[in-house]
Amino acid sequence: MYKFEARQTILPQDFFLPFGGKLNPENQWCKLAGLINWGILEDQYIDNFKDVNVGQKALSVRVAVGSLIIQNKKTLSDRETVQEITENPYMQYFIGLEAFTEKAPFDPSMMVHFRKRLDKDIINEINEMIANPDRDDSDKKPPNDKGTPAGKLGTTEITNGPEINQGKLLLDATCVPADIHYPTDIWLLNNVRESLEEIIDVLHFPHIGDRNKPRTYRETAHKDFLNFSKSKRPNGKKIRKATGQQLRYIRRDFKIIDELIKISPLELLDKRQYQNLLVSREIYRQQLQMYRNKNHSVEDRIVSLHMPFIRPIVRGKTNATVEFGAKLAISVVNGYSFMEHLSFDNFNEGITLKASVENFKQRFGHYPEAVIADKIYRNRQNIAYCKERGIRLSGPPLGRPVKDAELRRQQYHQEREDSSIRNAVEGKFGEGKRFYGLNRIMTRLQSTSETVIAMQLLVMN
């Protein structure tokens, strides 16, 4: 573990290179370093790193933020990120080092601590700084309850002036898949059974020689699972039979664990095993309920033993009717993307419109001229809300089509224009998923997954 302290900002020409020469100020990392007000970051977020440890090595908040930006921009693992930084003097300058060093500036395990301490709200605030480096932070407001920081944000196209609606706000949502095996009931129950067998071994270990090892039939259960897995196209009858088998094995394991708990303390389990025990009980309850009711739907359905916060997100897409991960709603203004809502539970993106419009007003000082969004945002509440504020909401008006041919033609051309404008937000999702890892989040914790998603929006900006 390391302690954190602020470093003094240096210019590219002052960065010391032992092999001679100077850094090129036109390099992408030198330019990117100039877009971020590192001093403000140090002042605002140094408290997040206090009492982290008593340290071996002093690192700055800039090292943490810079390393996360490098990782997401290059789509690297933790080890690869540290290796790239160690080999590249421009990256070392970007994270705030004063001279090139051939030794790794920190251990790869520190990347996990960076993600834990720089949550999505902090990353979203840094995103606002990058989107507008001239923002006045003296009257910056705290983040709102949707995770988007609120502050004055001016651009070259939209200026803070009279209360006149200006600019366009683009809204859309997507699913950000997590890195999990595509879940099936049999596969999930098999994972639960194997986890319970590990817990039984740990709880029984102090009593080896005094008590016979409980009979779990693990080899038979594993054989049953393999026989089912090798079936090319199992019908409903085979699936139900295999599900019932695994449920009965798990029920037996729980009875054994309940008996062992009477003579062995749960303190024998490590944190991972204890969490797996709690999650396994809930998975067993859900799967047993669906098995008895002969359906495949249950509230807050868990689809991963090791990532129980993941929920199935029904998308209705051609290539993936259901995706497993977080649902992300963003807004796009002048090419910059902002997180408006992020949740691992499914939600109707239409409910985010009002908050997104208010966030726009807090950033720019006025409401947008138009909100460009798809049909799901066009409910009566949103239409009335936009009408009260003089905002045009894209899409045809409610009710019967107008009879006037000229007015119909104008509406048609307006819809075509709005549709072409809305392609920008679709393009942002494509850019993030193709080039920045938004198509698969590799982190394992809910908090760090949220940080990575927010960081990828920042890197795109």
C-alpha positions as CSV (number, residue, x, y, z in Angstrom):
1,M,0.0,0.0,0.0
2,Y,1.1,3.5,-0.7
3,K,0.5,7.0,0.6
4,F,-0.5,9.8,-1.7
5,E,0.9,13.4,-1.9
6,A,0.7,16.2,-4.5
7,R,3.4,16.7,-7.0
8,Q,4.5,19.9,-8.6
9,T,3.4,20.3,-12.2
10,I,6.3,20.5,-14.7
11,L,6.4,21.3,-18.4
12,P,7.5,18.8,-21.1
13,Q,10.8,20.5,-21.7
14,D,11.6,20.2,-17.9
15,F,11.1,16.5,-17.9
16,F,14.5,14.8,-17.3
17,L,15.6,12.2,-19.8
18,P,18.8,10.4,-18.8
19,F,19.7,9.6,-22.5
20,G,19.4,13.3,-23.5
21,G,17.0,15.2,-25.6
22,K,13.6,16.7,-24.6
23,L,10.0,15.6,-24.8
24,N,8.1,16.8,-27.9
25,P,5.3,19.1,-26.6
26,E,3.2,18.1,-29.6
27,N,3.0,14.5,-28.4
28,Q,-0.5,13.3,-27.7
29,W,0.3,12.7,-24.0
30,C,1.8,16.1,-23.5
31,K,-1.3,17.7,-25.1
32,L,-3.7,15.6,-23.1
33,A,-1.8,16.5,-19.9
34,G,-2.5,20.2,-20.7
35,L,-6.3,19.6,-20.9
36,I,-6.6,18.6,-17.3
37,N,-6.2,21.0,-14.4
38,W,-4.1,18.7,-12.2
39,G,-3.9,21.2,-9.4
40,I,-7.7,21.2,-8.9
41,L,-7.7,17.4,-8.9
42,E,-5.0,17.3,-6.2
43,D,-6.9,19.8,-4.1
44,Q,-10.4,18.3,-4.4
45,Y,-9.6,14.6,-4.3
46,I,-6.5,14.2,-2.1
47,D,-8.9,13.4,0.8
48,N,-10.0,10.2,-1.0
49,F,-6.5,8.9,-0.5
50,K,-6.0,9.9,3.1
51,D,-5.3,7.1,5.6
52,V,-5.0,4.7,2.6
53,N,-1.8,3.6,4.2
54,V,1.4,4.5,5.6
55,G,3.6,4.4,2.8
56,Q,6.4,2.8,0.9
57,K,6.2,5.3,-1.9
58,A,4.6,8.7,-2.4
59,L,2.2,8.9,-5.3
60,S,-0.1,11.7,-6.4
61,V,-3.7,11.8,-7.5
62,R,-2.4,12.6,-10.9
63,V,-0.7,9.2,-11.0
64,A,-4.0,7.5,-10.2
65,V,-6.1,9.4,-12.7
66,G,-3.4,9.4,-15.4
67,S,-2.9,5.7,-15.1
68,L,-6.6,5.0,-15.4
69,I,-6.8,7.2,-18.5
70,I,-3.8,5.4,-20.1
71,Q,-5.4,2.0,-19.3
72,N,-8.7,2.8,-20.9
73,K,-7.3,4.7,-23.8
74,K,-5.1,1.8,-24.7
75,T,-7.5,-1.0,-23.5
76,L,-4.8,-2.6,-21.4
77,S,-4.8,-4.9,-18.4
78,D,-3.4,-3.7,-15.0
79,R,0.0,-5.3,-15.6
80,E,0.2,-4.1,-19.2
81,T,-0.6,-0.6,-18.1
82,V,2.3,-0.5,-15.6
83,Q,4.6,-2.0,-18.2
84,E,3.6,0.6,-20.9
85,I,4.2,3.4,-18.4
86,T,7.6,1.9,-17.4
87,E,8.7,1.9,-21.0
88,N,7.3,5.2,-22.2
89,P,8.7,8.6,-21.0
90,Y,5.7,10.4,-22.4
91,M,3.3,8.4,-20.3
92,Q,5.6,8.9,-17.3
93,Y,5.3,12.7,-17.9
94,F,1.5,12.4,-18.3
95,I,1.1,10.8,-14.8
96,G,3.3,13.5,-13.3
97,L,6.7,12.0,-12.9
98,E,9.6,14.6,-13.1
99,A,12.2,12.3,-14.6
100,F,12.3,9.0,-16.6
101,T,12.7,5.9,-14.5
102,E,13.3,2.4,-15.7
103,K,11.6,1.0,-12.6
104,A,7.8,0.6,-12.4
105,P,6.4,3.6,-10.7
106,F,4.0,1.4,-8.7
107,D,2.8,-2.1,-8.4
108,P,0.0,-3.3,-10.8
109,S,-2.2,-4.2,-7.8
110,M,-2.5,-0.4,-7.1
111,M,-4.7,-0.1,-10.2
112,V,-7.5,-1.8,-8.2
113,H,-7.1,0.8,-5.4
114,F,-7.2,3.6,-7.9
115,R,-10.5,2.4,-9.2
116,K,-12.0,1.9,-5.7
117,R,-11.1,5.4,-4.5
118,L,-11.9,7.3,-7.7
119,D,-15.6,6.5,-8.0
120,K,-17.8,7.4,-11.0
121,D,-18.9,10.7,-9.5
122,I,-15.2,11.9,-9.4
123,I,-14.5,10.6,-12.9
124,N,-17.6,12.4,-14.2
125,E,-16.4,15.6,-12.6
126,I,-13.0,15.2,-14.3
127,N,-15.0,14.5,-17.5
128,E,-16.7,17.9,-17.2
129,M,-13.2,19.6,-16.7
130,I,-11.9,18.0,-19.9
131,A,-15.1,18.9,-21.9
132,N,-14.6,22.5,-20.8
133,P,-11.2,23.4,-19.4
134,D,-12.2,27.0,-19.0
135,R,-15.0,26.2,-16.6
136,D,-15.4,28.3,-13.5
137,D,-15.0,25.9,-10.6
138,S,-15.6,28.5,-8.0
139,D,-19.3,28.0,-8.1
140,K,-19.2,24.3,-9.0
141,K,-22.1,22.4,-7.5
142,P,-21.9,18.9,-6.0
143,P,-22.8,15.8,-8.1
144,N,-26.5,15.2,-8.5
145,D,-28.3,11.9,-7.5
146,K,-27.9,10.5,-11.0
147,G,-24.1,10.5,-10.9
148,T,-23.5,13.5,-13.1
149,P,-21.7,16.5,-11.6
150,A,-23.5,19.8,-12.0
151,G,-21.5,22.9,-12.8
152,K,-21.2,25.7,-15.3
153,L,-20.0,24.4,-18.6
154,G,-19.6,26.8,-21.5
155,T,-18.5,25.9,-25.0
156,T,-17.6,27.9,-28.1
157,E,-21.0,27.2,-29.6
158,I,-23.2,27.7,-26.6
159,T,-22.7,30.7,-24.3
160,N,-24.1,31.7,-21.0
161,G,-26.4,34.6,-21.8
162,P,-30.1,35.6,-21.6
163,E,-32.6,32.9,-20.8
164,I,-32.9,31.8,-24.5
165,N,-33.0,28.1,-25.3
166,Q,-29.9,27.2,-27.3
167,G,-28.2,24.1,-28.5
168,K,-29.3,20.5,-29.0
169,L,-29.3,17.7,-26.4
170,L,-29.0,14.2,-27.7
171,L,-30.2,11.3,-25.4
172,D,-30.0,7.6,-25.7
173,A,-29.2,4.5,-23.6
174,T,-27.4,1.2,-24.1
175,C,-26.3,-1.9,-22.2
176,V,-22.6,-2.2,-21.2
177,P,-22.0,-6.0,-21.0
178,A,-20.0,-7.4,-18.2
179,D,-17.3,-10.1,-18.6
180,I,-19.4,-13.1,-17.5
181,H,-20.1,-16.5,-19.0
182,Y,-23.5,-16.5,-20.8
183,P,-25.7,-17.7,-17.9
184,T,-27.9,-20.8,-18.0
185,D,-29.7,-22.3,-15.0
186,I,-27.7,-25.5,-15.1
187,W,-24.3,-23.7,-15.4
188,L,-25.2,-21.4,-12.6
189,L,-26.4,-24.2,-10.3
190,N,-23.2,-26.1,-11.0
191,N,-21.1,-23.1,-10.0
192,V,-23.1,-22.9,-6.7
193,R,-22.6,-26.6,-6.0
194,E,-18.9,-26.4,-6.5
195,S,-18.6,-23.4,-4.3
196,L,-20.6,-25.2,-1.5
197,E,-18.3,-28.2,-1.8
198,E,-15.3,-26.0,-1.3
199,I,-17.0,-24.5,1.8
200,I,-17.7,-27.9,3.2
201,D,-14.1,-28.9,2.8
202,V,-13.0,-25.8,4.8
203,L,-15.5,-26.3,7.6
204,H,-14.7,-30.0,7.9
205,F,-10.9,-29.6,7.8
206,P,-10.5,-29.0,11.6
207,H,-12.3,-32.3,12.3
208,I,-10.3,-34.6,10.0
209,G,-9.6,-37.8,12.0
210,D,-12.4,-37.1,14.4
211,R,-15.4,-37.2,12.1
212,N,-16.0,-38.9,8.7
213,K,-16.1,-36.5,5.8
214,P,-19.7,-35.7,4.8
215,R,-20.9,-37.5,1.6
216,T,-21.6,-34.9,-1.0
217,Y,-21.7,-37.1,-4.1
218,R,-19.7,-34.5,-5.9
219,E,-18.3,-36.9,-8.5
220,T,-21.8,-38.1,-9.4
221,A,-23.1,-34.5,-9.6
222,H,-20.2,-33.4,-11.8
223,K,-20.8,-36.4,-14.1
224,D,-24.5,-35.5,-14.4
225,F,-23.6,-31.9,-15.3
226,L,-21.1,-33.0,-17.9
227,N,-23.6,-35.4,-19.5
228,F,-26.1,-32.6,-19.8
229,S,-23.5,-30.1,-21.1
230,K,-22.5,-32.5,-23.9
231,S,-26.1,-32.7,-25.2
232,K,-26.3,-30.7,-28.4
233,R,-29.9,-29.7,-28.3
234,P,-31.5,-30.7,-25.0
235,N,-35.3,-30.5,-24.9
236,G,-37.3,-29.0,-22.1
237,K,-37.7,-32.3,-20.3
238,K,-33.9,-32.9,-20.1
239,I,-33.3,-29.3,-18.9
240,R,-35.9,-29.7,-16.2
241,K,-34.5,-33.1,-15.1
242,A,-30.9,-31.7,-15.0
243,T,-32.1,-28.6,-13.0
244,G,-33.9,-30.8,-10.5
245,Q,-30.7,-33.0,-10.0
246,Q,-28.5,-30.0,-9.3
247,L,-31.1,-28.4,-6.9
248,R,-31.2,-31.7,-4.9
249,Y,-27.4,-31.8,-4.7
250,I,-27.3,-28.2,-3.5
251,R,-30.1,-28.9,-0.9
252,R,-28.0,-31.7,0.5
253,D,-24.9,-29.5,0.6
254,F,-26.8,-26.8,2.5
255,K,-27.9,-29.4,5.1
256,I,-24.3,-30.5,5.5
257,I,-23.1,-26.9,5.9
258,D,-25.8,-26.2,8.5
259,E,-24.6,-29.2,10.6
260,L,-20.9,-28.2,10.2
261,I,-21.6,-24.6,11.4
262,K,-22.7,-26.1,14.8
263,I,-19.1,-27.3,15.4
264,S,-17.0,-25.1,13.1
265,P,-17.1,-21.2,13.2
266,L,-17.8,-19.3,10.0
267,E,-14.6,-17.4,10.6
268,L,-12.8,-20.3,9.0
269,L,-14.1,-19.0,5.6
270,D,-12.4,-16.2,3.9
271,K,-14.3,-13.2,2.5
272,R,-14.8,-14.7,-0.9
273,Q,-16.2,-18.0,0.5
274,Y,-18.5,-16.3,2.9
275,Q,-19.9,-14.0,0.2
276,N,-20.4,-17.1,-2.0
277,L,-22.3,-18.8,0.8
278,L,-24.7,-15.9,1.1
279,V,-25.2,-15.5,-2.6
280,S,-25.6,-19.2,-3.1
281,R,-28.6,-19.3,-0.7
282,E,-30.3,-16.6,-2.7
283,I,-29.6,-18.3,-6.0
284,Y,-30.9,-21.6,-4.7
285,R,-34.1,-19.8,-3.5
286,Q,-34.7,-18.2,-6.9
287,Q,-33.9,-21.3,-8.9
288,L,-36.1,-23.5,-6.7
289,Q,-39.0,-21.0,-7.0
290,M,-38.7,-21.0,-10.8
291,Y,-38.4,-24.8,-10.9
292,R,-41.6,-25.2,-8.8
293,N,-43.5,-22.6,-10.7
294,K,-42.3,-23.9,-14.1
295,N,-41.3,-20.4,-15.3
296,H,-38.0,-18.5,-16.0
297,S,-38.8,-15.2,-14.4
298,V,-38.0,-14.0,-10.9
299,E,-37.5,-10.6,-9.3
300,D,-33.9,-9.4,-9.0
301,R,-32.6,-12.6,-10.7
302,I,-29.0,-13.3,-10.1
303,V,-27.1,-14.6,-13.1
304,S,-23.5,-14.8,-11.7
305,L,-22.3,-16.2,-8.5
306,H,-19.2,-14.1,-8.3
307,M,-20.8,-10.9,-9.7
308,P,-24.3,-11.0,-8.0
309,F,-25.0,-7.4,-8.9
310,I,-25.3,-8.2,-12.6
311,R,-28.9,-8.4,-13.9
312,P,-30.3,-9.5,-17.3
313,I,-31.1,-6.4,-19.4
314,V,-33.7,-7.2,-22.1
315,R,-32.8,-5.2,-25.2
316,G,-34.6,-6.9,-28.0
317,K,-31.7,-6.6,-30.4
318,T,-31.3,-9.0,-33.3
319,N,-27.9,-10.4,-32.2
320,A,-28.6,-10.3,-28.4
321,T,-32.2,-10.2,-27.1
322,V,-30.8,-10.2,-23.5
323,E,-27.5,-8.7,-22.3
324,F,-25.9,-8.9,-18.9
325,G,-24.4,-5.8,-17.5
326,A,-25.1,-2.2,-16.6
327,K,-27.6,0.0,-18.4
328,L,-26.1,3.4,-19.3
329,A,-27.9,6.5,-20.3
330,I,-25.8,9.3,-21.8
331,S,-26.3,12.8,-23.3
332,V,-24.2,14.2,-26.1
333,V,-23.7,17.9,-26.6
334,N,-21.3,19.3,-29.2
335,G,-19.6,15.9,-29.5
336,Y,-19.0,15.5,-25.8
337,S,-20.6,12.6,-23.9
338,F,-21.9,12.9,-20.3
339,M,-23.2,10.1,-18.1
340,E,-26.8,10.8,-17.1
341,H,-27.8,7.6,-15.4
342,L,-26.1,4.3,-14.7
343,S,-27.7,1.2,-13.1
344,F,-27.3,-2.5,-13.0
345,D,-31.1,-2.8,-12.8
346,N,-33.1,-2.3,-15.9
347,F,-34.9,1.0,-16.2
348,N,-37.0,2.9,-18.8
349,E,-34.7,5.5,-20.2
350,G,-37.6,7.9,-20.7
351,I,-37.5,8.7,-16.9
352,T,-34.0,10.2,-17.4
353,L,-35.1,13.0,-19.7
354,K,-36.1,15.6,-17.1
355,A,-32.9,15.1,-15.1
356,S,-30.8,15.3,-18.3
357,V,-32.4,18.6,-19.3
358,E,-31.8,20.1,-15.9
359,N,-28.2,18.9,-16.0
360,F,-27.9,20.7,-19.4
361,K,-29.2,23.9,-17.8
362,Q,-26.7,23.6,-14.9
363,R,-23.8,23.2,-17.3
364,F,-24.7,25.9,-19.8
365,G,-27.0,28.3,-17.9
366,H,-30.0,27.7,-20.2
367,Y,-32.3,25.0,-21.5
368,P,-31.6,23.4,-24.9
369,E,-33.5,24.4,-28.0
370,A,-34.3,20.8,-28.8
371,V,-34.0,17.4,-27.3
372,I,-33.2,14.7,-29.9
373,A,-34.2,11.2,-28.6
374,D,-36.0,8.1,-29.8
375,K,-39.7,7.3,-29.3
376,I,-39.3,5.8,-25.8
377,Y,-38.6,9.3,-24.5
378,R,-41.8,10.6,-26.0
379,N,-44.3,10.1,-23.2
380,R,-47.0,12.6,-22.1
381,Q,-45.0,13.7,-19.0
382,N,-41.9,14.4,-21.0
383,I,-43.8,16.2,-23.8
384,A,-45.6,18.4,-21.2
385,Y,-42.3,19.1,-19.4
386,C,-40.5,20.2,-22.6
387,K,-43.5,22.3,-23.8
388,E,-43.5,24.3,-20.5
389,R,-39.9,25.2,-21.1
390,G,-40.1,25.9,-24.8
391,I,-38.1,22.8,-25.7
392,R,-38.8,21.0,-28.9
393,L,-38.9,17.2,-28.3
394,S,-38.1,15.3,-31.5
395,G,-40.6,13.0,-33.1
396,P,-44.2,13.4,-34.4
397,P,-46.8,15.0,-32.2
398,L,-49.3,12.8,-30.3
399,G,-52.8,12.3,-31.7
400,R,-54.0,12.0,-35.3
401,P,-51.8,13.0,-38.2
402,V,-52.4,16.6,-39.4
403,K,-54.5,17.1,-42.6
404,D,-52.5,19.9,-44.0
405,A,-50.1,18.6,-46.6
406,E,-47.5,21.3,-46.2
407,L,-47.4,20.9,-42.5
408,R,-47.0,17.1,-42.9
409,R,-44.1,17.7,-45.3
410,Q,-42.4,20.0,-42.8
411,Q,-42.9,17.4,-40.0
412,Y,-41.4,14.7,-42.2
413,H,-38.3,16.7,-43.1
414,Q,-37.9,17.7,-39.4
415,E,-38.0,14.0,-38.4
416,R,-35.5,13.1,-41.1
417,E,-33.1,15.9,-39.9
418,D,-33.5,14.8,-36.2
419,S,-32.9,11.2,-37.1
420,S,-29.6,12.1,-38.8
421,I,-28.6,14.3,-35.9
422,R,-29.4,11.4,-33.4
423,N,-26.8,9.2,-35.3
424,A,-24.2,11.1,-33.3
425,V,-25.2,9.4,-30.0
426,E,-25.4,6.0,-31.7
427,G,-21.9,6.7,-33.1
428,K,-20.6,7.4,-29.6
429,F,-21.8,4.0,-28.4
430,G,-20.2,2.4,-31.4
431,E,-16.9,4.2,-30.8
432,G,-16.9,3.2,-27.1
433,K,-17.6,-0.4,-27.8
434,R,-15.3,-0.8,-30.7
435,F,-12.2,1.1,-29.5
436,Y,-12.4,1.7,-25.8
437,G,-13.7,-1.6,-24.2
438,L,-17.3,-0.5,-23.6
439,N,-18.4,-3.7,-25.1
440,R,-17.0,-5.8,-22.2
441,I,-16.2,-4.5,-18.7
442,M,-13.4,-6.6,-17.3
443,T,-13.6,-5.5,-13.6
444,R,-15.2,-7.7,-11.0
445,L,-16.7,-5.3,-8.5
446,Q,-19.8,-3.1,-8.9
447,S,-18.0,0.1,-7.8
448,T,-14.9,-0.5,-10.0
449,S,-17.2,-1.4,-13.0
450,E,-18.9,2.0,-12.6
451,T,-15.6,3.7,-12.5
452,V,-14.4,2.0,-15.7
453,I,-17.6,2.9,-17.5
454,A,-17.3,6.6,-16.5
455,M,-13.6,6.6,-17.4
456,Q,-14.3,5.3,-20.9
457,L,-16.6,8.3,-21.5
458,L,-13.9,10.6,-20.2
459,V,-11.3,9.0,-22.6
460,M,-13.7,9.4,-25.6
461,N,-14.0,13.1,-24.8
